[in-house]
Amino acid sequence: MANKKPDDPLTTPAVASFRDTRFTSRQIFTTGLRSLSVVAGRVEVPTLDAEAIACLERHPDFERVE
């Protein structure tokens, strides 16, 4: 069986996970006024959702987790 490369689309996660360092439950709004829900201190967004990822990466209370 051949090993898959790390950048292989089949091994790339379909979601980006972020940990909320301040709250376990809340709503975050993107610049496009979409709502992102924090549940149990985490929020997951599709890796193709550039707007949501940029919003969470800019926010000081969130850190990306693997």
Backbone as ProteinMPNN parsed JSONL, in Angstrom:
{"seq_chain_A": "MANKKPDDPLTTPAVASFRDTRFTSRQIFTTGLRSLSVVAGRVEVPTLDAEAIACLERHPDFERVE", "coords_chain_A": {"N_chain_A": [[0.841, -1.176, 0.0], [0.621, 2.169, -0.857], [2.026, 5.122, 0.6], [0.265, 8.066, 1.512], [0.696, 11.446, 0.529], [1.146, 14.353, 2.649], [-0.151, 16.628, 1.589], [-2.109, 15.614, 0.034], [-5.342, 15.694, -1.278], [-7.179, 13.838, -0.285], [-6.356, 13.322, 2.279], [-6.404, 15.724, 3.528], [-7.956, 17.712, 5.983], [-11.482, 18.294, 6.01], [-12.598, 20.264, 7.461], [-11.833, 23.201, 9.355], [-10.706, 23.592, 12.583], [-11.267, 25.498, 15.499], [-10.371, 26.717, 18.705], [-12.084, 28.247, 21.299], [-10.831, 30.476, 23.476], [-11.988, 31.794, 25.514], [-14.827, 31.569, 25.911], [-17.359, 28.993, 26.275], [-19.643, 28.753, 24.856], [-21.166, 30.61, 22.364], [-22.058, 33.083, 19.842], [-20.451, 34.056, 16.878], [-19.971, 36.611, 14.542], [-19.385, 36.956, 11.097], [-17.746, 39.203, 8.749], [-19.52, 39.324, 6.691], [-21.847, 39.071, 8.01], [-22.636, 36.515, 8.733], [-23.448, 33.872, 10.972], [-21.456, 32.134, 13.297], [-21.303, 29.32, 15.28], [-20.171, 28.69, 18.524], [-19.55, 25.802, 20.228], [-19.204, 23.917, 23.074], [-16.773, 25.144, 23.489], [-15.536, 25.149, 21.026], [-15.292, 25.713, 17.471], [-16.094, 24.769, 14.206], [-15.334, 25.089, 10.802], [-15.848, 24.843, 7.255], [-12.959, 24.073, 5.293], [-12.813, 25.418, 2.924], [-14.123, 27.766, 3.351], [-13.222, 30.721, 3.269], [-13.85, 33.264, 4.286], [-14.942, 32.806, 6.881], [-12.769, 31.509, 8.123], [-10.805, 33.524, 8.006], [-12.035, 35.425, 9.645], [-12.075, 34.114, 12.149], [-9.339, 33.693, 12.545], [-8.434, 36.314, 12.813], [-9.623, 37.099, 15.159], [-8.936, 37.66, 18.561], [-9.595, 35.786, 20.562], [-9.601, 33.236, 19.572], [-7.957, 30.203, 18.66], [-6.346, 28.211, 16.259], [-6.712, 24.725, 15.935], [-5.361, 21.453, 15.497]], "CA_chain_A": [[0.0, 0.0, 0.0], [1.426, 3.384, -0.973], [1.767, 6.174, 1.585], [-0.284, 9.287, 0.948], [1.421, 12.662, 0.867], [0.353, 15.207, 3.528], [-0.969, 17.595, 0.863], [-3.072, 14.872, -0.762], [-6.696, 16.141, -0.93], [-7.903, 12.814, 0.447], [-5.935, 13.336, 3.678], [-6.579, 17.074, 4.047], [-9.237, 17.789, 6.684], [-12.545, 19.044, 5.343], [-12.978, 21.366, 8.332], [-10.815, 23.851, 10.178], [-11.205, 23.665, 13.955], [-10.738, 26.581, 16.318], [-10.725, 26.66, 20.117], [-12.414, 29.536, 21.898], [-10.076, 30.53, 24.726], [-12.701, 32.622, 26.481], [-16.197, 31.121, 26.173], [-17.695, 27.647, 25.808], [-20.816, 28.843, 23.997], [-21.499, 31.962, 21.893], [-22.173, 33.282, 18.403], [-19.51, 34.998, 16.278], [-20.489, 37.043, 13.237], [-18.367, 37.295, 10.109], [-17.967, 40.511, 8.131], [-20.713, 39.168, 5.86], [-22.934, 38.894, 8.97], [-23.017, 35.113, 8.945], [-23.257, 33.46, 12.353], [-20.68, 30.931, 13.569], [-21.641, 28.891, 16.634], [-19.184, 28.044, 19.385], [-20.183, 24.754, 21.02], [-18.213, 23.239, 23.911], [-15.49, 25.833, 23.347], [-14.945, 24.927, 19.701], [-16.071, 26.014, 16.273], [-15.522, 24.158, 13.007], [-15.825, 25.656, 9.55], [-15.246, 24.18, 6.094], [-11.658, 24.626, 4.912], [-13.003, 26.278, 1.755], [-14.821, 28.981, 3.772], [-12.147, 31.682, 3.545], [-14.36, 34.366, 5.1], [-15.048, 32.353, 8.269], [-11.417, 31.252, 8.632], [-10.163, 34.825, 8.226], [-12.688, 36.034, 10.806], [-11.614, 33.439, 13.359], [-7.899, 33.918, 12.699], [-8.256, 37.7, 13.263], [-10.208, 37.276, 16.485], [-7.923, 37.305, 19.567], [-10.03, 34.719, 21.461], [-9.6, 31.937, 18.912], [-6.71, 29.621, 18.164], [-6.599, 27.069, 15.394], [-6.236, 23.449, 16.469], [-5.227, 20.395, 14.487]], "C_chain_A": [[0.89, 1.244, 0.0], [1.041, 4.38, 0.115], [1.233, 7.406, 0.882], [0.546, 10.47, 1.401], [0.543, 13.544, 1.745], [-0.541, 16.199, 2.79], [-1.97, 16.922, -0.079], [-4.48, 15.295, -0.341], [-7.492, 15.112, -0.14], [-7.514, 12.782, 1.92], [-6.071, 14.713, 4.31], [-7.929, 17.16, 4.756], [-10.239, 18.675, 5.956], [-12.998, 20.232, 6.179], [-11.755, 21.919, 9.042], [-11.426, 24.024, 11.561], [-10.497, 24.778, 14.715], [-11.219, 26.39, 17.745], [-10.981, 28.076, 20.599], [-11.75, 29.559, 23.27], [-10.817, 31.28, 25.824], [-14.086, 32.088, 26.86], [-16.4, 29.694, 25.669], [-18.889, 27.657, 24.86], [-21.07, 30.311, 23.654], [-21.64, 31.952, 20.384], [-21.131, 34.318, 17.979], [-20.062, 35.343, 14.908], [-19.343, 37.457, 12.331], [-18.661, 38.683, 9.554], [-19.178, 40.488, 7.209], [-21.965, 38.91, 6.691], [-23.488, 37.474, 9.032], [-22.672, 34.741, 10.382], [-22.454, 32.163, 12.417], [-20.929, 30.559, 15.021], [-20.464, 28.222, 17.326], [-19.948, 27.066, 20.258], [-19.077, 24.009, 21.753], [-16.811, 23.832, 23.695], [-14.816, 25.667, 22.009], [-15.89, 25.373, 18.605], [-15.334, 25.383, 15.098], [-16.169, 24.774, 11.784], [-15.184, 24.904, 8.392], [-13.928, 24.856, 5.705], [-11.766, 25.544, 3.7], [-13.704, 27.596, 2.097], [-13.794, 30.022, 4.23], [-12.614, 32.823, 4.447], [-14.416, 33.978, 6.582], [-13.665, 32.114, 8.873], [-10.698, 32.559, 8.912], [-10.736, 35.509, 9.46], [-12.156, 35.421, 12.1], [-10.121, 33.641, 13.599], [-7.6, 35.345, 13.172], [-8.678, 37.902, 14.713], [-9.209, 36.822, 17.556], [-8.313, 36.14, 20.49], [-9.968, 33.323, 20.842], [-8.204, 31.497, 18.505], [-7.045, 28.36, 17.381], [-5.988, 25.819, 16.006], [-6.204, 22.417, 15.34], [-6.163, 19.262, 14.763]], "O_chain_A": [[1.822, 1.335, 0.799], [-0.123, 4.47, 0.503], [1.685, 7.754, -0.208], [1.041, 10.495, 2.528], [-0.681, 13.503, 1.618], [-1.589, 16.578, 3.312], [-2.605, 17.592, -0.894], [-4.789, 15.258, 0.85], [-8.398, 15.483, 0.607], [-8.272, 12.261, 2.738], [-5.872, 14.855, 5.517], [-8.942, 16.732, 4.204], [-9.87, 19.687, 5.359], [-13.699, 21.112, 5.679], [-10.781, 21.209, 9.294], [-12.534, 24.543, 11.695], [-9.288, 24.969, 14.586], [-12.346, 25.951, 17.97], [-10.195, 28.987, 20.34], [-12.079, 28.743, 24.131], [-10.32, 31.388, 26.945], [-14.469, 32.155, 28.028], [-15.708, 29.242, 24.757], [-19.122, 26.684, 24.142], [-21.177, 31.153, 24.546], [-21.377, 30.944, 19.728], [-20.955, 35.337, 18.646], [-20.562, 34.473, 14.195], [-18.45, 38.204, 12.732], [-19.701, 39.27, 9.853], [-19.795, 41.527, 6.973], [-23.018, 38.572, 6.149], [-24.66, 37.265, 9.344], [-21.699, 35.25, 10.939], [-22.734, 31.212, 11.686], [-20.78, 31.402, 15.906], [-19.842, 27.308, 16.783], [-20.889, 27.453, 20.951], [-18.128, 23.527, 21.136], [-15.807, 23.119, 23.714], [-13.642, 26.008, 21.861], [-17.108, 25.41, 18.777], [-14.109, 25.454, 15.008], [-17.385, 24.958, 11.729], [-14.08, 24.379, 8.537], [-13.808, 26.078, 5.784], [-10.881, 26.371, 3.479], [-13.864, 28.451, 1.226], [-13.536, 30.176, 5.424], [-11.848, 33.297, 5.286], [-13.981, 34.747, 7.44], [-13.422, 32.485, 10.021], [-10.047, 32.695, 9.948], [-9.993, 36.108, 10.237], [-11.825, 36.144, 13.04], [-9.69, 33.75, 14.747], [-6.607, 35.561, 13.866], [-8.151, 38.772, 15.408], [-8.687, 35.711, 17.47], [-7.441, 35.562, 21.138], [-10.254, 32.335, 21.518], [-7.381, 32.3, 18.067], [-7.895, 27.56, 17.772], [-4.876, 25.856, 16.533], [-6.942, 22.521, 14.359], [-6.186, 18.285, 14.015]]}, "name": "protein", "num_of_chains": 1, "seq": "MANKKPDDPLTTPAVASFRDTRFTSRQIFTTGLRSLSVVAGRVEVPTLDAEAIACLERHPDFERVE"}
